[in-house]
Amino acid sequence: MARNVAALMARGELDQMQLAALSLVAQKAISNVVNGRNGCRIDILAAIAYALGVAPSLLLMPPEMLPTGIRNLD
């Protein structure tokens, strides 16, 4: 999930503070997700996905299973 979120942030040219503002999720929680720390509550996952414009399930997929347009971001 961390890799997918980071790749989508890069695609949207978003930093953690911007994603936090768009998703209404604390920047610390965004940092934890991007750095693979701790678990992620489903509401945070959904808010991040919505802010990034993707379905929450895409954030959970292994990178090799992502649709091509997302898989080739990094």
PQR file of N, CA, C, O and H, with PARSE charges and radii, in Angstrom:
ATOM      1  N   MET A   1       0.820  -1.187   0.000 -0.4000 1.5000
ATOM      2  CA  MET A   1       0.000   0.000   0.000 -0.0000 2.0000
ATOM      3  C   MET A   1       0.863   1.250   0.000  0.5500 1.7000
ATOM      4  O   MET A   1       0.547   2.218  -0.691 -0.5500 1.4000
ATOM      5  N   ALA A   2       1.938   1.244   0.757 -0.4000 1.5000
ATOM      6  CA  ALA A   2       2.804   2.428   0.839 -0.0000 2.0000
ATOM      7  C   ALA A   2       3.330   2.820  -0.533  0.5500 1.7000
ATOM      8  O   ALA A   2       3.336   3.994  -0.902 -0.5500 1.4000
ATOM      9  H   ALA A   2       2.196   0.458   1.318  0.4000 1.0000
ATOM     10  N   ARG A   3       3.768   1.821  -1.276 -0.4000 1.5000
ATOM     11  CA  ARG A   3       4.328   2.097  -2.605 -0.0000 2.0000
ATOM     12  C   ARG A   3       3.269   2.667  -3.546  0.5500 1.7000
ATOM     13  O   ARG A   3       3.553   3.585  -4.315 -0.5500 1.4000
ATOM     14  H   ARG A   3       3.762   0.867  -0.976  0.4000 1.0000
ATOM     15  N   ASN A   4       2.058   2.133  -3.489 -0.4000 1.5000
ATOM     16  CA  ASN A   4       0.982   2.618  -4.355 -0.0000 2.0000
ATOM     17  C   ASN A   4       0.588   4.053  -4.006  0.5500 1.7000
ATOM     18  O   ASN A   4       0.384   4.881  -4.895 -0.5500 1.4000
ATOM     19  H   ASN A   4       1.826   1.388  -2.864  0.4000 1.0000
ATOM     20  N   VAL A   5       0.483   4.339  -2.723 -0.4000 1.5000
ATOM     21  CA  VAL A   5       0.135   5.702  -2.304 -0.0000 2.0000
ATOM     22  C   VAL A   5       1.230   6.671  -2.733  0.5500 1.7000
ATOM     23  O   VAL A   5       0.934   7.743  -3.262 -0.5500 1.4000
ATOM     24  H   VAL A   5       0.648   3.667  -2.001  0.4000 1.0000
ATOM     25  N   ALA A   6       2.479   6.310  -2.513 -0.4000 1.5000
ATOM     26  CA  ALA A   6       3.591   7.184  -2.900 -0.0000 2.0000
ATOM     27  C   ALA A   6       3.607   7.425  -4.404  0.5500 1.7000
ATOM     28  O   ALA A   6       3.850   8.547  -4.848 -0.5500 1.4000
ATOM     29  H   ALA A   6       2.719   5.440  -2.084  0.4000 1.0000
ATOM     30  N   ALA A   7       3.349   6.383  -5.194 -0.4000 1.5000
ATOM     31  CA  ALA A   7       3.340   6.533  -6.648 -0.0000 2.0000
ATOM     32  C   ALA A   7       2.211   7.445  -7.106  0.5500 1.7000
ATOM     33  O   ALA A   7       2.400   8.279  -7.991 -0.5500 1.4000
ATOM     34  H   ALA A   7       3.151   5.472  -4.833  0.4000 1.0000
ATOM     35  N   LEU A   8       1.041   7.288  -6.504 -0.4000 1.5000
ATOM     36  CA  LEU A   8      -0.092   8.144  -6.867 -0.0000 2.0000
ATOM     37  C   LEU A   8       0.123   9.583  -6.410  0.5500 1.7000
ATOM     38  O   LEU A   8      -0.296  10.522  -7.088 -0.5500 1.4000
ATOM     39  H   LEU A   8       0.887   6.611  -5.785  0.4000 1.0000
ATOM     40  N   MET A   9       0.769   9.756  -5.274 -0.4000 1.5000
ATOM     41  CA  MET A   9       1.119  11.112  -4.835 -0.0000 2.0000
ATOM     42  C   MET A   9       2.070  11.758  -5.840  0.5500 1.7000
ATOM     43  O   MET A   9       1.920  12.933  -6.177 -0.5500 1.4000
ATOM     44  H   MET A   9       1.110   8.994  -4.723  0.4000 1.0000
ATOM     45  N   ALA A  10       3.032  11.000  -6.310 -0.4000 1.5000
ATOM     46  CA  ALA A  10       3.987  11.531  -7.290 -0.0000 2.0000
ATOM     47  C   ALA A  10       3.275  11.888  -8.583  0.5500 1.7000
ATOM     48  O   ALA A  10       3.550  12.928  -9.181 -0.5500 1.4000
ATOM     49  H   ALA A  10       3.154  10.046  -6.037  0.4000 1.0000
ATOM     50  N   ARG A  11       2.360  11.028  -9.016 -0.4000 1.5000
ATOM     51  CA  ARG A  11       1.615  11.310 -10.246 -0.0000 2.0000
ATOM     52  C   ARG A  11       0.852  12.622 -10.124  0.5500 1.7000
ATOM     53  O   ARG A  11       0.815  13.416 -11.064 -0.5500 1.4000
ATOM     54  H   ARG A  11       2.137  10.183  -8.530  0.4000 1.0000
ATOM     55  N   GLY A  12       0.250  12.845  -8.975 -0.4000 1.5000
ATOM     56  CA  GLY A  12      -0.514  14.066  -8.752 -0.0000 2.0000
ATOM     57  C   GLY A  12       0.318  15.235  -8.259  0.5500 1.7000
ATOM     58  O   GLY A  12      -0.211  16.311  -7.978 -0.5500 1.4000
ATOM     59  H   GLY A  12       0.280  12.201  -8.211  0.4000 1.0000
ATOM     60  N   GLU A  13       1.629  15.018  -8.154 -0.4000 1.5000
ATOM     61  CA  GLU A  13       2.551  16.047  -7.641 -0.0000 2.0000
ATOM     62  C   GLU A  13       2.090  16.574  -6.289  0.5500 1.7000
ATOM     63  O   GLU A  13       2.060  17.780  -6.043 -0.5500 1.4000
ATOM     64  H   GLU A  13       2.058  14.144  -8.382  0.4000 1.0000
ATOM     65  N   LEU A  14       1.730  15.630  -5.419 -0.4000 1.5000
ATOM     66  CA  LEU A  14       1.256  15.970  -4.085 -0.0000 2.0000
ATOM     67  C   LEU A  14       2.304  15.607  -3.045  0.5500 1.7000
ATOM     68  O   LEU A  14       2.938  14.556  -3.127 -0.5500 1.4000
ATOM     69  H   LEU A  14       1.755  14.651  -5.619  0.4000 1.0000
ATOM     70  N   ASP A  15       2.477  16.479  -2.075 -0.4000 1.5000
ATOM     71  CA  ASP A  15       3.295  16.114  -0.930 -0.0000 2.0000
ATOM     72  C   ASP A  15       2.349  15.647   0.183  0.5500 1.7000
ATOM     73  O   ASP A  15       1.128  15.680   0.026 -0.5500 1.4000
ATOM     74  H   ASP A  15       1.962  17.334  -2.008  0.4000 1.0000
ATOM     75  N   GLN A  16       2.917  15.220   1.285 -0.4000 1.5000
ATOM     76  CA  GLN A  16       2.101  14.686   2.370 -0.0000 2.0000
ATOM     77  C   GLN A  16       1.130  15.713   2.939  0.5500 1.7000
ATOM     78  O   GLN A  16      -0.008  15.376   3.267 -0.5500 1.4000
ATOM     79  H   GLN A  16       3.909  15.192   1.412  0.4000 1.0000
ATOM     80  N   MET A  17       1.563  16.940   3.055 -0.4000 1.5000
ATOM     81  CA  MET A  17       0.677  17.988   3.592 -0.0000 2.0000
ATOM     82  C   MET A  17      -0.512  18.231   2.657  0.5500 1.7000
ATOM     83  O   MET A  17      -1.639  18.416   3.115 -0.5500 1.4000
ATOM     84  H   MET A  17       2.487  17.213   2.789  0.4000 1.0000
ATOM     85  N   GLN A  18      -0.257  18.228   1.363 -0.4000 1.5000
ATOM     86  CA  GLN A  18      -1.344  18.438   0.403 -0.0000 2.0000
ATOM     87  C   GLN A  18      -2.329  17.282   0.427  0.5500 1.7000
ATOM     88  O   GLN A  18      -3.541  17.491   0.399 -0.5500 1.4000
ATOM     89  H   GLN A  18       0.659  18.077   0.991  0.4000 1.0000
ATOM     90  N   LEU A  19      -1.804  16.056   0.480 -0.4000 1.5000
ATOM     91  CA  LEU A  19      -2.699  14.899   0.550 -0.0000 2.0000
ATOM     92  C   LEU A  19      -3.486  14.915   1.857  0.5500 1.7000
ATOM     93  O   LEU A  19      -4.663  14.555   1.878 -0.5500 1.4000
ATOM     94  H   LEU A  19      -0.818  15.887   0.503  0.4000 1.0000
ATOM     95  N   ALA A  20      -2.851  15.324   2.928 -0.4000 1.5000
ATOM     96  CA  ALA A  20      -3.558  15.429   4.206 -0.0000 2.0000
ATOM     97  C   ALA A  20      -4.718  16.412   4.103  0.5500 1.7000
ATOM     98  O   ALA A  20      -5.813  16.139   4.596 -0.5500 1.4000
ATOM     99  H   ALA A  20      -1.895  15.616   2.910  0.4000 1.0000
ATOM    100  N   ALA A  21      -4.481  17.543   3.469 -0.4000 1.5000
ATOM    101  CA  ALA A  21      -5.542  18.546   3.317 -0.0000 2.0000
ATOM    102  C   ALA A  21      -6.671  18.032   2.424  0.5500 1.7000
ATOM    103  O   ALA A  21      -7.845  18.244   2.727 -0.5500 1.4000
ATOM    104  H   ALA A  21      -3.592  17.764   3.068  0.4000 1.0000
ATOM    105  N   LEU A  22      -6.325  17.360   1.331 -0.4000 1.5000
ATOM    106  CA  LEU A  22      -7.338  16.839   0.413 -0.0000 2.0000
ATOM    107  C   LEU A  22      -8.153  15.704   1.026  0.5500 1.7000
ATOM    108  O   LEU A  22      -9.353  15.587   0.778 -0.5500 1.4000
ATOM    109  H   LEU A  22      -5.372  17.188   1.085  0.4000 1.0000
ATOM    110  N   SER A  23      -7.506  14.885   1.814 -0.4000 1.5000
ATOM    111  CA  SER A  23      -8.165  13.706   2.376 -0.0000 2.0000
ATOM    112  C   SER A  23      -8.769  13.938   3.757  0.5500 1.7000
ATOM    113  O   SER A  23      -9.523  13.104   4.259 -0.5500 1.4000
ATOM    114  H   SER A  23      -6.531  14.979   2.015  0.4000 1.0000
ATOM    115  N   LEU A  24      -8.438  15.065   4.364 -0.4000 1.5000
ATOM    116  CA  LEU A  24      -8.858  15.372   5.733 -0.0000 2.0000
ATOM    117  C   LEU A  24      -8.320  14.335   6.720  0.5500 1.7000
ATOM    118  O   LEU A  24      -8.961  14.011   7.719 -0.5500 1.4000
ATOM    119  H   LEU A  24      -7.825  15.742   3.956  0.4000 1.0000
ATOM    120  N   VAL A  25      -7.130  13.828   6.414 -0.4000 1.5000
ATOM    121  CA  VAL A  25      -6.425  12.864   7.260 -0.0000 2.0000
ATOM    122  C   VAL A  25      -5.182  13.565   7.795  0.5500 1.7000
ATOM    123  O   VAL A  25      -4.521  14.294   7.055 -0.5500 1.4000
ATOM    124  H   VAL A  25      -6.609  14.091   5.603  0.4000 1.0000
ATOM    125  N   ALA A  26      -4.858  13.360   9.045 -0.4000 1.5000
ATOM    126  CA  ALA A  26      -3.685  14.001   9.638 -0.0000 2.0000
ATOM    127  C   ALA A  26      -2.416  13.653   8.855  0.5500 1.7000
ATOM    128  O   ALA A  26      -2.252  12.530   8.379 -0.5500 1.4000
ATOM    129  H   ALA A  26      -5.395  12.768   9.646  0.4000 1.0000
ATOM    130  N   GLN A  27      -1.525  14.636   8.734 -0.4000 1.5000
ATOM    131  CA  GLN A  27      -0.273  14.422   8.011 -0.0000 2.0000
ATOM    132  C   GLN A  27       0.523  13.284   8.620  0.5500 1.7000
ATOM    133  O   GLN A  27       1.172  12.539   7.886 -0.5500 1.4000
ATOM    134  H   GLN A  27      -1.658  15.548   9.121  0.4000 1.0000
ATOM    135  N   LYS A  28       0.497  13.124   9.917 -0.4000 1.5000
ATOM    136  CA  LYS A  28       1.211  12.030  10.588 -0.0000 2.0000
ATOM    137  C   LYS A  28       0.686  10.678  10.114  0.5500 1.7000
ATOM    138  O   LYS A  28       1.461   9.743   9.914 -0.5500 1.4000
ATOM    139  H   LYS A  28      -0.030  13.729  10.513  0.4000 1.0000
ATOM    140  N   ALA A  29      -0.631  10.575   9.937 -0.4000 1.5000
ATOM    141  CA  ALA A  29      -1.217   9.327   9.435 -0.0000 2.0000
ATOM    142  C   ALA A  29      -0.788   9.069   7.991  0.5500 1.7000
ATOM    143  O   ALA A  29      -0.518   7.929   7.615 -0.5500 1.4000
ATOM    144  H   ALA A  29      -1.261  11.334  10.100  0.4000 1.0000
ATOM    145  N   ILE A  30      -0.726  10.131   7.184 -0.4000 1.5000
ATOM    146  CA  ILE A  30      -0.246  10.002   5.801 -0.0000 2.0000
ATOM    147  C   ILE A  30       1.199   9.519   5.823  0.5500 1.7000
ATOM    148  O   ILE A  30       1.565   8.614   5.073 -0.5500 1.4000
ATOM    149  H   ILE A  30      -0.945  11.057   7.490  0.4000 1.0000
ATOM    150  N   SER A  31       2.014  10.115   6.675 -0.4000 1.5000
ATOM    151  CA  SER A  31       3.417   9.716   6.795 -0.0000 2.0000
ATOM    152  C   SER A  31       3.529   8.246   7.173  0.5500 1.7000
ATOM    153  O   SER A  31       4.345   7.518   6.610 -0.5500 1.4000
ATOM    154  H   SER A  31       1.717  10.850   7.285  0.4000 1.0000
ATOM    155  N   ASN A  32       2.716   7.811   8.120 -0.4000 1.5000
ATOM    156  CA  ASN A  32       2.737   6.409   8.537 -0.0000 2.0000
ATOM    157  C   ASN A  32       2.388   5.480   7.376  0.5500 1.7000
ATOM    158  O   ASN A  32       3.008   4.429   7.213 -0.5500 1.4000
ATOM    159  H   ASN A  32       2.053   8.403   8.578  0.4000 1.0000
ATOM    160  N   VAL A  33       1.407   5.861   6.576 -0.4000 1.5000
ATOM    161  CA  VAL A  33       1.011   5.046   5.426 -0.0000 2.0000
ATOM    162  C   VAL A  33       2.136   4.992   4.398  0.5500 1.7000
ATOM    163  O   VAL A  33       2.520   3.913   3.947 -0.5500 1.4000
ATOM    164  H   VAL A  33       0.904   6.715   6.708  0.4000 1.0000
ATOM    165  N   VAL A  34       2.662   6.156   4.029 -0.4000 1.5000
ATOM    166  CA  VAL A  34       3.697   6.242   2.988 -0.0000 2.0000
ATOM    167  C   VAL A  34       4.967   5.499   3.408  0.5500 1.7000
ATOM    168  O   VAL A  34       5.668   4.933   2.570 -0.5500 1.4000
ATOM    169  H   VAL A  34       2.350   7.033   4.395  0.4000 1.0000
ATOM    170  N   ASN A  35       5.249   5.505   4.686 -0.4000 1.5000
ATOM    171  CA  ASN A  35       6.457   4.843   5.183 -0.0000 2.0000
ATOM    172  C   ASN A  35       6.217   3.411   5.666  0.5500 1.7000
ATOM    173  O   ASN A  35       7.121   2.771   6.203 -0.5500 1.4000
ATOM    174  H   ASN A  35       4.679   5.965   5.367  0.4000 1.0000
ATOM    175  N   GLY A  36       5.000   2.917   5.472 -0.4000 1.5000
ATOM    176  CA  GLY A  36       4.679   1.538   5.823 -0.0000 2.0000
ATOM    177  C   GLY A  36       4.671   1.249   7.308  0.5500 1.7000
ATOM    178  O   GLY A  36       4.872   0.108   7.722 -0.5500 1.4000
ATOM    179  H   GLY A  36       4.266   3.437   5.035  0.4000 1.0000
ATOM    180  N   ARG A  37       4.442   2.271   8.112 -0.4000 1.5000
ATOM    181  CA  ARG A  37       4.386   2.091   9.563 -0.0000 2.0000
ATOM    182  C   ARG A  37       2.961   1.804  10.013  0.5500 1.7000
ATOM    183  O   ARG A  37       2.009   2.371   9.476 -0.5500 1.4000
ATOM    184  H   ARG A  37       4.279   3.199   7.776  0.4000 1.0000
ATOM    185  N   ASN A  38       2.819   0.937  10.984 -0.4000 1.5000
ATOM    186  CA  ASN A  38       1.512   0.646  11.597 -0.0000 2.0000
ATOM    187  C   ASN A  38       0.504   0.142  10.573  0.5500 1.7000
ATOM    188  O   ASN A  38       0.798   0.047   9.381 -0.5500 1.4000
ATOM    189  H   ASN A  38       3.592   0.477  11.419  0.4000 1.0000
ATOM    190  N   GLY A  39      -0.661  -0.170  11.052 -0.4000 1.5000
ATOM    191  CA  GLY A  39      -1.763  -0.536  10.181 -0.0000 2.0000
ATOM    192  C   GLY A  39      -2.495   0.714   9.721  0.5500 1.7000
ATOM    193  O   GLY A  39      -2.190   1.818  10.171 -0.5500 1.4000
ATOM    194  H   GLY A  39      -0.899  -0.093  12.020  0.4000 1.0000
ATOM    195  N   CYS A  40      -3.420   0.549   8.865 -0.4000 1.5000
ATOM    196  CA  CYS A  40      -4.191   1.685   8.362 -0.0000 2.0000
ATOM    197  C   CYS A  40      -5.667   1.354   8.514  0.5500 1.7000
ATOM    198  O   CYS A  40      -6.143   0.342   7.999 -0.5500 1.4000
ATOM    199  H   CYS A  40      -3.668  -0.348   8.499  0.4000 1.0000
ATOM    200  N   ARG A  41      -6.386   2.213   9.225 -0.4000 1.5000
ATOM    201  CA  ARG A  41      -7.823   2.011   9.383 -0.0000 2.0000
ATOM    202  C   ARG A  41      -8.512   2.166   8.028  0.5500 1.7000
ATOM    203  O   ARG A  41      -8.033   2.889   7.155 -0.5500 1.4000
ATOM    204  H   ARG A  41      -5.999   3.035   9.644  0.4000 1.0000
ATOM    205  N   ILE A  42      -9.625   1.487   7.868 -0.4000 1.5000
ATOM    206  CA  ILE A  42     -10.349   1.495   6.600 -0.0000 2.0000
ATOM    207  C   ILE A  42     -10.847   2.894   6.246  0.5500 1.7000
ATOM    208  O   ILE A  42     -10.886   3.245   5.066 -0.5500 1.4000
ATOM    209  H   ILE A  42     -10.014   0.899   8.577  0.4000 1.0000
ATOM    210  N   ASP A  43     -11.227   3.698   7.233 -0.4000 1.5000
ATOM    211  CA  ASP A  43     -11.700   5.046   6.930 -0.0000 2.0000
ATOM    212  C   ASP A  43     -10.563   5.922   6.399  0.5500 1.7000
ATOM    213  O   ASP A  43     -10.781   6.773   5.537 -0.5500 1.4000
ATOM    214  H   ASP A  43     -11.195   3.412   8.191  0.4000 1.0000
ATOM    215  N   ILE A  44      -9.364   5.712   6.913 -0.4000 1.5000
ATOM    216  CA  ILE A  44      -8.209   6.463   6.409 -0.0000 2.0000
ATOM    217  C   ILE A  44      -7.868   5.994   4.998  0.5500 1.7000
ATOM    218  O   ILE A  44      -7.594   6.813   4.120 -0.5500 1.4000
ATOM    219  H   ILE A  44      -9.188   5.020   7.613  0.4000 1.0000
ATOM    220  N   LEU A  45      -7.884   4.699   4.781 -0.4000 1.5000
ATOM    221  CA  LEU A  45      -7.648   4.146   3.449 -0.0000 2.0000
ATOM    222  C   LEU A  45      -8.631   4.732   2.444  0.5500 1.7000
ATOM    223  O   LEU A  45      -8.230   5.153   1.359 -0.5500 1.4000
ATOM    224  H   LEU A  45      -8.107   4.034   5.494  0.4000 1.0000
ATOM    225  N   ALA A  46      -9.903   4.763   2.793 -0.4000 1.5000
ATOM    226  CA  ALA A  46     -10.932   5.285   1.892 -0.0000 2.0000
ATOM    227  C   ALA A  46     -10.738   6.770   1.620  0.5500 1.7000
ATOM    228  O   ALA A  46     -10.885   7.215   0.482 -0.5500 1.4000
ATOM    229  H   ALA A  46     -10.228   4.421   3.674  0.4000 1.0000
ATOM    230  N   ALA A  47     -10.411   7.533   2.643 -0.4000 1.5000
ATOM    231  CA  ALA A  47     -10.210   8.977   2.467 -0.0000 2.0000
ATOM    232  C   ALA A  47      -9.006   9.267   1.568  0.5500 1.7000
ATOM    233  O   ALA A  47      -9.062  10.154   0.716 -0.5500 1.4000
ATOM    234  H   ALA A  47     -10.291   7.172   3.568  0.4000 1.0000
ATOM    235  N   ILE A  48      -7.933   8.529   1.757 -0.4000 1.5000
ATOM    236  CA  ILE A  48      -6.737   8.709   0.933 -0.0000 2.0000
ATOM    237  C   ILE A  48      -7.043   8.327  -0.511  0.5500 1.7000
ATOM    238  O   ILE A  48      -6.685   9.053  -1.439 -0.5500 1.4000
ATOM    239  H   ILE A  48      -7.887   7.808   2.449  0.4000 1.0000
ATOM    240  N   ALA A  49      -7.698   7.198  -0.698 -0.4000 1.5000
ATOM    241  CA  ALA A  49      -8.045   6.757  -2.054 -0.0000 2.0000
ATOM    242  C   ALA A  49      -8.922   7.793  -2.752  0.5500 1.7000
ATOM    243  O   ALA A  49      -8.677   8.140  -3.907 -0.5500 1.4000
ATOM    244  H   ALA A  49      -7.988   6.608   0.055  0.4000 1.0000
ATOM    245  N   TYR A  50      -9.934   8.282  -2.059 -0.4000 1.5000
ATOM    246  CA  TYR A  50     -10.826   9.286  -2.639 -0.0000 2.0000
ATOM    247  C   TYR A  50     -10.031  10.528  -3.041  0.5500 1.7000
ATOM    248  O   TYR A  50     -10.228  11.061  -4.133 -0.5500 1.4000
ATOM    249  H   TYR A  50     -10.133   8.000  -1.120  0.4000 1.0000
ATOM    250  N   ALA A  51      -9.144  10.987  -2.175 -0.4000 1.5000
ATOM    251  CA  ALA A  51      -8.345  12.172  -2.466 -0.0000 2.0000
ATOM    252  C   ALA A  51      -7.415  11.948  -3.663  0.5500 1.7000
ATOM    253  O   ALA A  51      -7.108  12.882  -4.404 -0.5500 1.4000
ATOM    254  H   ALA A  51      -8.984  10.554  -1.288  0.4000 1.0000
ATOM    255  N   LEU A  52      -6.974  10.704  -3.843 -0.4000 1.5000
ATOM    256  CA  LEU A  52      -6.091  10.377  -4.970 -0.0000 2.0000
ATOM    257  C   LEU A  52      -6.864  10.012  -6.234  0.5500 1.7000
ATOM    258  O   LEU A  52      -6.273   9.828  -7.298 -0.5500 1.4000
ATOM    259  H   LEU A  52      -7.224   9.945  -3.242  0.4000 1.0000
ATOM    260  N   GLY A  53      -8.183   9.908  -6.114 -0.4000 1.5000
ATOM    261  CA  GLY A  53      -9.018   9.631  -7.283 -0.0000 2.0000
ATOM    262  C   GLY A  53      -9.030   8.181  -7.728  0.5500 1.7000
ATOM    263  O   GLY A  53      -9.225   7.895  -8.909 -0.5500 1.4000
ATOM    264  H   GLY A  53      -8.663  10.057  -5.250  0.4000 1.0000
ATOM    265  N   VAL A  54      -8.821   7.260  -6.788 -0.4000 1.5000
ATOM    266  CA  VAL A  54      -8.832   5.833  -7.122 -0.0000 2.0000
ATOM    267  C   VAL A  54      -9.713   5.079  -6.136  0.5500 1.7000
ATOM    268  O   VAL A  54     -10.060   5.595  -5.073 -0.5500 1.4000
ATOM    269  H   VAL A  54      -8.662   7.493  -5.829  0.4000 1.0000
ATOM    270  N   ALA A  55     -10.068   3.859  -6.501 -0.4000 1.5000
ATOM    271  CA  ALA A  55     -10.809   2.991  -5.592 -0.0000 2.0000
ATOM    272  C   ALA A  55      -9.881   2.522  -4.471  0.5500 1.7000
ATOM    273  O   ALA A  55      -8.702   2.269  -4.722 -0.5500 1.4000
ATOM    274  H   ALA A  55      -9.786   3.440  -7.364  0.4000 1.0000
ATOM    275  N   PRO A  56     -10.378   2.402  -3.259 -0.5600 1.5000
ATOM    276  CA  PRO A  56      -9.538   1.925  -2.159  0.2800 2.0000
ATOM    277  C   PRO A  56      -8.851   0.598  -2.453  0.5500 1.7000
ATOM    278  O   PRO A  56      -7.725   0.372  -2.010 -0.5500 1.4000
ATOM    279  N   SER A  57      -9.508  -0.268  -3.186 -0.4000 1.5000
ATOM    280  CA  SER A  57      -8.906  -1.573  -3.493 -0.0000 2.0000
ATOM    281  C   SER A  57      -7.610  -1.437  -4.286  0.5500 1.7000
ATOM    282  O   SER A  57      -6.732  -2.292  -4.166 -0.5500 1.4000
ATOM    283  H   SER A  57     -10.423  -0.085  -3.546  0.4000 1.0000
ATOM    284  N   LEU A  58      -7.469  -0.397  -5.084 -0.4000 1.5000
ATOM    285  CA  LEU A  58      -6.232  -0.202  -5.847 -0.0000 2.0000
ATOM    286  C   LEU A  58      -5.044   0.069  -4.941  0.5500 1.7000
ATOM    287  O   LEU A  58      -3.913  -0.273  -5.286 -0.5500 1.4000
ATOM    288  H   LEU A  58      -8.182   0.297  -5.182  0.4000 1.0000
ATOM    289  N   LEU A  59      -5.280   0.669  -3.804 -0.4000 1.5000
ATOM    290  CA  LEU A  59      -4.173   0.946  -2.892 -0.0000 2.0000
ATOM    291  C   LEU A  59      -3.646  -0.325  -2.245  0.5500 1.7000
ATOM    292  O   LEU A  59      -2.501  -0.373  -1.797 -0.5500 1.4000
ATOM    293  H   LEU A  59      -6.199   0.947  -3.524  0.4000 1.0000
ATOM    294  N   LEU A  60      -4.481  -1.347  -2.199 -0.4000 1.5000
ATOM    295  CA  LEU A  60      -4.115  -2.589  -1.520 -0.0000 2.0000
ATOM    296  C   LEU A  60      -3.519  -3.644  -2.446  0.5500 1.7000
ATOM    297  O   LEU A  60      -2.985  -4.650  -1.980 -0.5500 1.4000
ATOM    298  H   LEU A  60      -5.412  -1.308  -2.563  0.4000 1.0000
ATOM    299  N   MET A  61      -3.606  -3.421  -3.737 -0.4000 1.5000
ATOM    300  CA  MET A  61      -3.116  -4.411  -4.699 -0.0000 2.0000
ATOM    301  C   MET A  61      -1.597  -4.447  -4.740  0.5500 1.7000
ATOM    302  O   MET A  61      -0.940  -3.420  -4.568 -0.5500 1.4000
ATOM    303  H   MET A  61      -4.040  -2.604  -4.116  0.4000 1.0000
ATOM    304  N   PRO A  62      -1.042  -5.629  -4.969 -0.5600 1.5000
ATOM    305  CA  PRO A  62       0.400  -5.684  -5.222  0.2800 2.0000
ATOM    306  C   PRO A  62       0.702  -4.870  -6.483  0.5500 1.7000
ATOM    307  O   PRO A  62      -0.082  -4.908  -7.432 -0.5500 1.4000
ATOM    308  N   PRO A  63       1.808  -4.145  -6.515 -0.5600 1.5000
ATOM    309  CA  PRO A  63       2.113  -3.287  -7.669  0.2800 2.0000
ATOM    310  C   PRO A  63       2.023  -3.996  -9.016  0.5500 1.7000
ATOM    311  O   PRO A  63       1.593  -3.393  -9.999 -0.5500 1.4000
ATOM    312  N   GLU A  64       2.420  -5.262  -9.077 -0.4000 1.5000
ATOM    313  CA  GLU A  64       2.393  -5.969 -10.365 -0.0000 2.0000
ATOM    314  C   GLU A  64       0.977  -6.276 -10.844  0.5500 1.7000
ATOM    315  O   GLU A  64       0.789  -6.649 -12.002 -0.5500 1.4000
ATOM    316  H   GLU A  64       2.769  -5.751  -8.278  0.4000 1.0000
ATOM    317  N   MET A  65      -0.023  -6.125  -9.973 -0.4000 1.5000
ATOM    318  CA  MET A  65      -1.412  -6.385 -10.359 -0.0000 2.0000
ATOM    319  C   MET A  65      -2.184  -5.107 -10.680  0.5500 1.7000
ATOM    320  O   MET A  65      -3.345  -5.172 -11.083 -0.5500 1.4000
ATOM    321  H   MET A  65       0.129  -5.822  -9.033  0.4000 1.0000
ATOM    322  N   LEU A  66      -1.560  -3.967 -10.510 -0.4000 1.5000
ATOM    323  CA  LEU A  66      -2.235  -2.706 -10.777 -0.0000 2.0000
ATOM    324  C   LEU A  66      -2.448  -2.510 -12.270  0.5500 1.7000
ATOM    325  O   LEU A  66      -1.674  -3.023 -13.078 -0.5500 1.4000
ATOM    326  H   LEU A  66      -0.616  -3.914 -10.183  0.4000 1.0000
ATOM    327  N   PRO A  67      -3.490  -1.772 -12.645 -0.5600 1.5000
ATOM    328  CA  PRO A  67      -3.663  -1.430 -14.055  0.2800 2.0000
ATOM    329  C   PRO A  67      -2.421  -0.701 -14.575  0.5500 1.7000
ATOM    330  O   PRO A  67      -1.749  -0.007 -13.813 -0.5500 1.4000
ATOM    331  N   THR A  68      -2.120  -0.852 -15.840 -0.4000 1.5000
ATOM    332  CA  THR A  68      -0.892  -0.332 -16.420 -0.0000 2.0000
ATOM    333  C   THR A  68      -0.649   1.134 -16.123  0.5500 1.7000
ATOM    334  O   THR A  68       0.474   1.505 -15.781 -0.5500 1.4000
ATOM    335  H   THR A  68      -2.666  -1.416 -16.459  0.4000 1.0000
ATOM    336  N   GLY A  69      -1.655   1.978 -16.240 -0.4000 1.5000
ATOM    337  CA  GLY A  69      -1.477   3.405 -16.017 -0.0000 2.0000
ATOM    338  C   GLY A  69      -1.022   3.753 -14.610  0.5500 1.7000
ATOM    339  O   GLY A  69      -0.409   4.798 -14.392 -0.5500 1.4000
ATOM    340  H   GLY A  69      -2.568   1.677 -16.518  0.4000 1.0000
ATOM    341  N   ILE A  70      -1.318   2.890 -13.667 -0.4000 1.5000
ATOM    342  CA  ILE A  70      -0.905   3.116 -12.288 -0.0000 2.0000
ATOM    343  C   ILE A  70       0.397   2.378 -12.013  0.5500 1.7000
ATOM    344  O   ILE A  70       1.274   2.899 -11.324 -0.5500 1.4000
ATOM    345  H   ILE A  70      -1.817   2.042 -13.844  0.4000 1.0000
ATOM    346  N   ARG A  71       0.526   1.184 -12.539 -0.4000 1.5000
ATOM    347  CA  ARG A  71       1.691   0.358 -12.269 -0.0000 2.0000
ATOM    348  C   ARG A  71       2.978   1.022 -12.719  0.5500 1.7000
ATOM    349  O   ARG A  71       4.015   0.831 -12.083 -0.5500 1.4000
ATOM    350  H   ARG A  71      -0.186   0.760 -13.099  0.4000 1.0000
ATOM    351  N   ASN A  72       2.948   1.785 -13.782 -0.4000 1.5000
ATOM    352  CA  ASN A  72       4.160   2.365 -14.348 -0.0000 2.0000
ATOM    353  C   ASN A  72       4.470   3.766 -13.820  0.5500 1.7000
ATOM    354  O   ASN A  72       5.171   4.529 -14.485 -0.5500 1.4000
ATOM    355  H   ASN A  72       2.107   1.941 -14.299  0.4000 1.0000
ATOM    356  N   LEU A  73       3.976   4.106 -12.673 -0.4000 1.5000
ATOM    357  CA  LEU A  73       4.190   5.457 -12.141 -0.0000 2.0000
ATOM    358  C   LEU A  73       5.565   5.655 -11.536  0.5500 1.7000
ATOM    359  O   LEU A  73       6.098   6.764 -11.572 -0.5500 1.4000
ATOM    360  H   LEU A  73       3.406   3.486 -12.133  0.4000 1.0000
ATOM    361  N   ASP A  74       6.142   4.620 -10.988 -0.4000 1.5000
ATOM    362  CA  ASP A  74       7.397   4.843 -10.279 -0.0000 2.0000
ATOM    363  C   ASP A  74       8.593   4.409 -11.089  0.5500 1.7000
ATOM    364  O   ASP A  74       9.728   4.533 -10.629 -0.5500 1.4000
ATOM    365  H   ASP A  74       5.709   3.719 -10.959  0.4000 1.0000
TER
END
